Amino acid sequence: STKIAAENSVENAVLESNPLLEAFGNAKTLRNHNSSRFGKFIELQFGEQAAYGGNAKDELQPSSKGAGKPGSPPSSALVGARIQTYLLEKIRATAQQEGE
């Protein structure tokens, strides 16, 4: 369904951002070949997801499968994310070791 595809694309975008951030924010040191030079905070944003079923015209129609029943909690879907990066303080690095 379109809602599932949209949720998966957001999830994939968040997961696939990690190697890109590491490529620019990590460096090789003598003790660690992939040492992080930054911190990151990932805020996952969830939204209420109504249960829908499709028909021949692909119109969204409420489904009768459990959603909306009194006492049932609303389901949620990953609808977005915000990644904030924090550079580590340069003042902490006093010197670069040989080989780094």
DSSP file (Angstrom, degrees, kcal/mol; ACC not computed):
  #  RESIDUE AA STRUCTURE BP1 BP2  ACC     N-H-->O    O-->H-N    N-H-->O    O-->H-N    TCO  KAPPA ALPHA  PHI   PSI    X-CA   Y-CA   Z-CA
    1    1 A S     >        0   0    0      0, 0.0     4,-2.1     0, 0.0     5,-0.2   0.000 360.0 360.0 360.0 162.8    0.0    0.0    0.0
    2    2 A T  H  >  +     0   0    0      1,-0.2     4,-2.4     2,-0.2     5,-0.2   0.875 360.0  53.2 -65.9 -39.1    1.0    3.6   -0.4
    3    3 A K  H  > S+     0   0    0      2,-0.2     4,-2.3     1,-0.2    -1,-0.2   0.908 110.3  47.4 -64.4 -41.4    1.1    4.3    3.3
    4    4 A I  H  > S+     0   0    0      2,-0.2     4,-2.6     1,-0.2    -2,-0.2   0.910 111.8  50.5 -66.1 -41.8    3.4    1.3    3.9
    5    5 A A  H  X S+     0   0    0     -4,-2.1     4,-2.2     2,-0.2    -2,-0.2   0.903 111.0  48.9 -62.6 -41.4    5.7    2.4    1.1
    6    6 A A  H  X S+     0   0    0     -4,-2.4     4,-1.9     2,-0.2    -2,-0.2   0.913 112.1  48.4 -64.9 -42.6    5.9    5.9    2.4
    7    7 A E  H  X S+     0   0    0     -4,-2.3     4,-2.4     1,-0.2    -2,-0.2   0.923 112.3  48.9 -63.9 -43.5    6.7    4.7    5.9
    8    8 A N  H  X S+     0   0    0     -4,-2.6     4,-2.9     1,-0.2    -1,-0.2   0.863 108.3  54.0 -64.8 -35.4    9.4    2.3    4.6
    9    9 A S  H  X S+     0   0    0     -4,-2.2     4,-2.2     2,-0.2    -1,-0.2   0.889 110.0  46.9 -68.2 -36.9   10.9    5.2    2.5
   10   10 A V  H  X S+     0   0    0     -4,-1.9     4,-2.1    68,-0.2    -2,-0.2   0.935 113.9  48.4 -66.1 -45.6   11.3    7.3    5.6
   11   11 A E  H  X S+     0   0    0     -4,-2.4     4,-2.4     1,-0.2    -2,-0.2   0.926 112.9  47.7 -59.9 -45.8   12.7    4.4    7.5
   12   12 A N  H  X S+     0   0    0     -4,-2.9     4,-3.0     1,-0.2    -1,-0.2   0.892 109.1  53.7 -63.7 -40.0   15.2    3.7    4.7
   13   13 A A  H  X S+     0   0    0     -4,-2.2     4,-0.9     2,-0.2    -1,-0.2   0.905 110.4  47.1 -62.0 -41.0   16.2    7.3    4.4
   14   14 A V  H >X S+     0   0    0     -4,-2.1     4,-0.6     2,-0.2     3,-0.5   0.940 115.8  44.6 -65.3 -46.7   17.0    7.4    8.1
   15   15 A L  H >< S+     0   0    0     -4,-2.4     3,-0.8     1,-0.2    -2,-0.2   0.890 113.3  50.2 -65.4 -39.5   19.0    4.2    8.0
   16   16 A E  H 3X S+     0   0    0     -4,-3.0     4,-0.7     1,-0.2    -1,-0.2   0.614  97.8  69.0 -77.7 -11.4   20.8    5.1    4.8
   17   17 A S  H <X S+     0   0    0     -4,-0.9     4,-2.5    -3,-0.5    -1,-0.2   0.771  84.4  73.1 -74.9 -24.6   21.9    8.5    6.2
   18   18 A N  H <X S+     0   0    0     -3,-0.8     4,-2.6    -4,-0.6     5,-0.2   0.925  94.8  46.9 -60.4 -49.8   24.2    6.9    8.7
   19   19 A P  H  > S+     0   0    0      0, 0.0     4,-2.0     0, 0.0    -1,-0.2   0.876 113.1  51.3 -61.0 -34.5   27.0    5.8    6.2
   20   20 A L  H  X S+     0   0    0     -4,-0.7     4,-1.3     2,-0.2    -2,-0.2   0.935 111.3  46.2 -66.3 -46.1   26.9    9.3    4.7
   21   21 A L  H  X S+     0   0    0     -4,-2.5     4,-1.9     1,-0.2     3,-0.2   0.902 113.1  50.4 -62.7 -40.6   27.3   11.1    8.0
   22   22 A E  H  X S+     0   0    0     -4,-2.6     4,-1.8    -5,-0.2    -1,-0.2   0.859 103.3  60.0 -66.3 -34.6   30.1    8.7    9.0
   23   23 A A  H  < S+     0   0    0     -4,-2.0    -1,-0.2     1,-0.2    -2,-0.2   0.867 117.6  30.5 -61.5 -36.0   31.9    9.3    5.7
   24   24 A F  H  < S+     0   0    0     -4,-1.3    -1,-0.2    -3,-0.2    -2,-0.2   0.677 126.7  41.9 -94.4 -19.9   32.2   13.0    6.5
   25   25 A G  H  < S+     0   0    0     -4,-1.9    12,-2.8    -5,-0.2     2,-0.3   0.448  99.0  73.5-113.3  -0.1   32.3   12.8   10.3
   26   26 A N  E  <  -A   36   0A   0     -4,-1.8     2,-0.3    10,-0.2    10,-0.2  -0.804  53.5-173.2-114.1 157.3   34.6    9.9   11.2
   27   27 A A  E     -A   35   0A   0      8,-2.6     8,-2.1    -2,-0.3     2,-0.3  -0.985  28.9-104.6-146.2 154.6   38.4    9.6   10.9
   28   28 A K        +     0   0    0     -2,-0.3     2,-0.3     6,-0.2     5,-0.2  -0.625  39.7 175.7 -80.3 134.5   41.0    6.9   11.3
   29   29 A T        -     0   0    0      3,-2.8    71,-0.0    -2,-0.3    70,-0.0  -0.771  46.4 -99.8-125.9 176.2   43.1    7.0   14.4
   30   30 A L  S    S+     0   0    0     -2,-0.3     3,-0.1     1,-0.2    -2,-0.0   0.812 123.2  36.3 -67.0 -28.9   45.8    4.7   15.8
   31   31 A R  S    S+     0   0    0      1,-0.3     2,-0.4     2,-0.0    -1,-0.2   0.681 126.1  29.7 -97.7 -20.5   43.3    3.1   18.1
   32   32 A N    >   -     0   0    0      1,-0.1    -3,-2.8    -5,-0.1     3,-0.7  -0.963  57.1-156.0-146.9 122.0   40.1    3.1   16.0
   33   33 A H  T 3  S+     0   0    0     -2,-0.4    -1,-0.1     1,-0.3    -3,-0.0   0.622  98.9  34.4 -73.9 -10.8   39.9    2.9   12.2
   34   34 A N  T 3  S+     0   0    0     -6,-0.1     2,-0.3     2,-0.0    -1,-0.3  -0.374  79.7 170.8-140.0  57.6   36.5    4.6   12.2
   35   35 A S  E <   -A   27   0A   0     -8,-2.1    -8,-2.6    -3,-0.7     2,-0.2  -0.553  32.3-123.7 -79.7 129.2   36.5    7.1   15.1
   36   36 A S  E     -A   26   0A   0     -2,-0.3   -10,-0.2   -10,-0.2    -1,-0.1  -0.499  22.1-174.0 -74.3 135.6   33.6    9.5   15.3
   37   37 A R  S    S+     0   0    0    -12,-2.8    51,-1.7    -2,-0.2     2,-0.3   0.172  70.1  40.3-110.3  13.4   34.4   13.2   15.3
   38   38 A F  E    S-B   87   0B   0     49,-0.2     2,-0.3   -13,-0.2    49,-0.2  -0.972  70.7-129.7-152.7 162.6   30.8   14.3   16.0
   39   39 A G  E     -B   86   0B   0     47,-3.1    47,-3.1    -2,-0.3     2,-0.4  -0.827  23.1-159.1-110.5 156.8   27.8   13.4   17.9
   40   40 A K  E     -B   85   0B   0     -2,-0.3     2,-0.5    45,-0.2    45,-0.2  -0.997  11.4-160.1-140.3 146.9   24.3   13.0   16.5
   41   41 A F  E     -B   84   0B   0     43,-2.8    43,-2.7    -2,-0.4     2,-0.6  -0.990  10.9-160.1-123.9 121.1   20.8   13.1   17.8
   42   42 A I  E     -B   83   0B   0     -2,-0.5     2,-0.7    41,-0.2    41,-0.2  -0.908   1.6-162.7-107.6 115.7   18.1   11.4   15.7
   43   43 A E  E     -B   82   0B   0     39,-3.1    39,-2.2    -2,-0.6     2,-0.5  -0.870   9.1-153.5 -96.6 114.9   14.6   12.6   16.5
   44   44 A L  E     -B   81   0B   0     -2,-0.7     2,-0.6    37,-0.2    37,-0.2  -0.778   7.7-151.0 -89.8 130.7   12.0   10.1   15.1
   45   45 A Q  E     -B   80   0B   0     35,-3.1    34,-2.7    -2,-0.5    35,-1.5  -0.900  12.7-170.1-109.0 122.4    8.7   11.7   14.3
   46   46 A F  E     -B   78   0B   0     -2,-0.6     2,-0.3    32,-0.2    32,-0.2  -0.847   1.5-168.3-111.9 146.6    5.6    9.5   14.5
   47   47 A G  E     -B   77   0B   0     30,-2.5    30,-2.6    -2,-0.4     2,-0.2  -0.910  35.4 -88.9-129.2 159.1    2.1   10.4   13.4
   48   48 A E  E     -B   76   0B   0     -2,-0.3     2,-0.6    28,-0.2    28,-0.3  -0.448  40.4-153.5 -67.7 136.7   -1.3    8.8   13.9
   49   49 A Q  E     -B   75   0B   0     26,-3.1    26,-0.6    -2,-0.2     2,-0.2  -0.954   0.2-151.8-117.7 118.7   -2.0    6.2   11.3
   50   50 A A        -     0   0    0     -2,-0.6     2,-0.5    24,-0.1    26,-0.0  -0.591  27.1-111.7 -82.1 151.2   -5.6    5.4   10.4
   51   51 A A        +     0   0    0     -2,-0.2    12,-1.8    12,-0.1     2,-0.3  -0.741  44.3 176.3 -86.1 125.3   -6.3    1.9    9.1
   52   52 A Y  E     -C   62   0C   0     -2,-0.5     2,-0.4    10,-0.2     8,-0.1  -0.933  19.7-159.2-128.9 151.3   -7.3    2.0    5.5
   53   53 A G  E     -C   61   0C   0      8,-2.4     8,-1.4    -2,-0.3     2,-0.1  -0.961  22.1-126.4-124.9 148.4   -8.1   -0.6    2.9
   54   54 A G        -     0   0    0     -2,-0.4     2,-0.2     6,-0.1     6,-0.1  -0.469  18.5-164.9 -92.1 163.4   -8.0    0.0   -0.8
   55   55 A N    >   -     0   0    0      4,-0.4     3,-1.9    -2,-0.1    -1,-0.0  -0.696  47.6 -76.8-129.8-171.2  -10.6   -0.6   -3.5
   56   56 A A  T 3  S+     0   0    0      1,-0.3    -2,-0.0    -2,-0.2     0, 0.0   0.809 131.6  48.5 -60.9 -30.9  -10.4   -0.8   -7.3
   57   57 A K  T 3  S-     0   0    0      2,-0.1    -1,-0.3     1,-0.0     3,-0.1   0.370 110.6-121.0 -90.6   5.6  -10.2    3.0   -7.6
   58   58 A D    <   +     0   0    0     -3,-1.9     2,-0.2     1,-0.2    -2,-0.1   0.765  59.7 153.2  58.5  27.9   -7.4    3.2   -5.0
   59   59 A E        -     0   0    0      1,-0.1     2,-0.6     0, 0.0    -4,-0.4  -0.606  51.3-110.1 -82.2 149.0   -9.5    5.4   -2.8
   60   60 A L        +     0   0    0     -2,-0.2    -6,-0.1    -6,-0.1    -1,-0.1  -0.707  41.8 177.0 -84.0 121.6   -8.8    5.4    0.9
   61   61 A Q  E     -C   53   0C   0     -8,-1.4    -8,-2.4    -2,-0.6    -3,-0.0  -0.972  36.3-103.6-123.4 137.4  -11.7    3.7    2.8
   62   62 A P  E     -C   52   0C   0      0, 0.0     2,-0.2     0, 0.0   -10,-0.2  -0.342  37.5-133.7 -58.5 138.6  -11.8    3.1    6.5
   63   63 A S        -     0   0    0    -12,-1.8   -12,-0.1     1,-0.1     4,-0.0  -0.635   4.3-143.7 -91.9 152.6  -11.1   -0.5    7.3
   64   64 A S        +     0   0    0     -2,-0.2     2,-1.6     1,-0.1    -1,-0.1   0.299  66.5 114.0 -96.3   9.7  -13.3   -2.4    9.8
   65   65 A K  S    S-     0   0    0      1,-0.1     2,-0.6   -14,-0.0    -1,-0.1  -0.544 101.0 -65.3 -87.9  75.5  -10.3   -4.4   11.1
   66   66 A G  S >  S+     0   0    0     -2,-1.6     3,-1.4     1,-0.2     2,-0.1   0.027  97.4 120.9  81.7 -29.8   -9.9   -3.3   14.7
   67   67 A A  T 3  S+     0   0    0     -2,-0.6    -1,-0.2     1,-0.2   -17,-0.1  -0.461  77.1  18.1 -73.1 141.0   -9.0    0.3   14.1
   68   68 A G  T 3  S+     0   0    0      1,-0.3    -1,-0.2     4,-0.2     3,-0.1   0.439  85.5 141.7  83.3  -1.1  -11.3    2.9   15.6
   69   69 A K    X   -     0   0    0     -3,-1.4     3,-2.3     1,-0.1    -1,-0.3  -0.506  66.1 -91.7 -71.3 142.4  -12.9    0.5   18.0
   70   70 A P  T 3  S+     0   0    0      0, 0.0    -1,-0.1     0, 0.0    -3,-0.0  -0.290 112.2  16.5 -55.1 132.6  -13.6    2.0   21.4
   71   71 A G  T 3  S+     0   0    0      1,-0.3    -2,-0.1    -3,-0.1     0, 0.0   0.304  94.1 121.5  88.1  -9.9  -10.7    1.5   23.8
   72   72 A S    <   -     0   0    0     -3,-2.3    -1,-0.3    -6,-0.1    -4,-0.2  -0.736  64.3-122.2 -89.6 134.7   -8.2    0.5   21.1
   73   73 A P        -     0   0    0      0, 0.0    -5,-0.1     0, 0.0     2,-0.1  -0.408  30.2-105.1 -71.4 148.2   -5.1    2.7   20.9
   74   74 A P        -     0   0    0      0, 0.0     2,-0.2     0, 0.0   -24,-0.1  -0.468  34.2-124.1 -69.4 144.2   -4.4    4.5   17.7
   75   75 A S  E     -B   49   0B   0    -26,-0.6   -26,-3.1    -2,-0.1     2,-0.3  -0.571  25.6-147.3 -84.7 155.6   -1.6    3.0   15.7
   76   76 A S  E     -B   48   0B   0    -28,-0.3     2,-0.3    -2,-0.2   -28,-0.2  -0.872   8.1-157.8-124.9 158.1    1.3    5.2   14.7
   77   77 A A  E     -B   47   0B   0    -30,-2.6   -30,-2.5    -2,-0.3     2,-0.6  -0.962  31.2-104.4-133.1 149.0    3.6    5.4   11.8
   78   78 A L  E     +B   46   0B   0     -2,-0.3   -32,-0.2   -32,-0.2   -68,-0.2  -0.638  44.6 165.9 -71.3 117.1    7.1    6.8   11.2
   79   79 A V  E     -     0   0B   0    -34,-2.7     2,-0.3    -2,-0.6   -33,-0.2   0.535  56.8 -18.3-113.7 -11.3    6.4   10.0    9.2
   80   80 A G  E     -B   45   0B   0    -35,-1.5   -35,-3.1     2,-0.0     2,-0.3  -0.985  50.4-145.5-177.4 174.5    9.7   11.9    9.5
   81   81 A A  E     -B   44   0B   0     -2,-0.3     2,-0.4   -37,-0.2   -37,-0.2  -0.987   4.6-152.7-154.7 153.2   13.0   12.3   11.2
   82   82 A R  E     -B   43   0B   0    -39,-2.2   -39,-3.1    -2,-0.3     2,-0.5  -0.996  10.8-160.3-131.2 127.8   15.3   15.1   12.1
   83   83 A I  E     -B   42   0B   0     -2,-0.4     2,-0.5   -41,-0.2   -41,-0.2  -0.933   5.8-170.7-111.0 123.6   19.1   14.5   12.5
   84   84 A Q  E     -B   41   0B   0    -43,-2.7   -43,-2.8    -2,-0.5     2,-0.3  -0.952   7.5-157.0-112.6 131.3   21.1   17.0   14.5
   85   85 A T  E     -B   40   0B   0     -2,-0.5     2,-0.5   -45,-0.2   -45,-0.2  -0.827   2.7-159.9-108.2 148.8   24.9   16.8   14.5
   86   86 A Y  E     -B   39   0B   0    -47,-3.1   -47,-3.1    -2,-0.3     2,-0.2  -0.980  14.9-137.3-128.6 117.0   27.2   18.2   17.1
   87   87 A L  E     -B   38   0B   0     -2,-0.5   -49,-0.2   -49,-0.2     2,-0.1  -0.509  26.8-115.7 -71.7 139.5   30.9   18.7   16.3
   88   88 A L        -     0   0    0    -51,-1.7     2,-0.1    -2,-0.2    -1,-0.1  -0.460  44.8 -85.3 -72.9 150.5   33.2   17.7   19.1
   89   89 A E    >   -     0   0    0      1,-0.2     3,-0.8    -2,-0.1     4,-0.3  -0.323  28.8-152.7 -61.9 128.8   35.1   20.5   20.6
   90   90 A K  G >  S+     0   0    0      1,-0.2     3,-1.3     2,-0.2    -1,-0.2   0.782  91.1  70.4 -70.0 -26.8   38.3   21.3   18.8
   91   91 A I  G 3  S+     0   0    0      1,-0.3    -1,-0.2     3,-0.0    -2,-0.1   0.740  87.8  64.5 -65.7 -21.6   39.9   22.6   21.9
   92   92 A R  G <  S+     0   0    0     -3,-0.8     2,-0.8     1,-0.1    -1,-0.3   0.772  85.4  81.2 -73.2 -24.4   40.1   19.1   23.3
   93   93 A A    <   +     0   0    0     -3,-1.3     3,-0.1    -4,-0.3    -1,-0.1  -0.731  52.2 170.2 -85.4 110.4   42.5   18.1   20.6
   94   94 A T        -     0   0    0     -2,-0.8     2,-0.3     1,-0.3    -1,-0.2   0.805  64.8  -7.0 -90.3 -31.8   45.9   19.3   21.7
   95   95 A A        -     0   0    0      0, 0.0     2,-0.5     0, 0.0    -1,-0.3  -0.987  64.9-116.2-159.6 156.5   48.0   17.5   19.1
   96   96 A Q        -     0   0    0     -2,-0.3     3,-0.1    -3,-0.1     2,-0.0  -0.872  35.2-128.1 -99.6 126.9   47.7   15.0   16.3
   97   97 A Q    >   -     0   0    0     -2,-0.5     3,-1.7     1,-0.1     2,-0.1  -0.332  34.1 -90.3 -71.3 154.9   49.7   11.8   16.8
   98   98 A E  T 3  S+     0   0    0      1,-0.2    -1,-0.1     2,-0.1   -68,-0.0  -0.440 114.8  29.5 -63.4 134.4   52.0   10.6   14.2
   99   99 A G  T 3         0   0    0     -2,-0.1    -1,-0.2    -3,-0.1    -2,-0.1   0.371 360.0 360.0  95.2  -3.7   50.2    8.3   11.8
  100  100 A E    <         0   0    0     -3,-1.7    -2,-0.1   -71,-0.0   -72,-0.1   0.420 360.0 360.0-101.9 360.0   46.8    9.9   12.2
